[in-house]
Amino acid sequence: MASSVDSALPKTPCYTHIMLKYKPDWVETFAAADDLCFNEYPDESIAEWHERLANI
């Protein structure tokens, strides 16, 4: 069974770019000043990210 949620989600205040260490050199990172960038995985879990931003 598959399902989807079509409810509107709030715009995130910033983006988190992960695993940048492994991207090819020709791939550009379009990170805004407020974005978080990590060469690998951040210490913060996805659940912690949602809790911090009150998106749950």
Residue pairs with C-beta under 8 A, 6 or more apart in sequence:
9 55
10 55
12 53
12 55
13 34
13 53
14 32
14 34
14 35
14 36
15 31
15 32
15 35
15 36
16 35
16 36
16 37
16 38
16 42
16 49
17 29
17 31
17 35
17 36
17 37
17 38
18 38
18 40
18 41
18 42
19 38
19 39
19 40
19 41
20 29
20 37
20 38
20 39
21 39
21 40
23 29
29 37
31 37
36 42
44 52
47 56
50 56
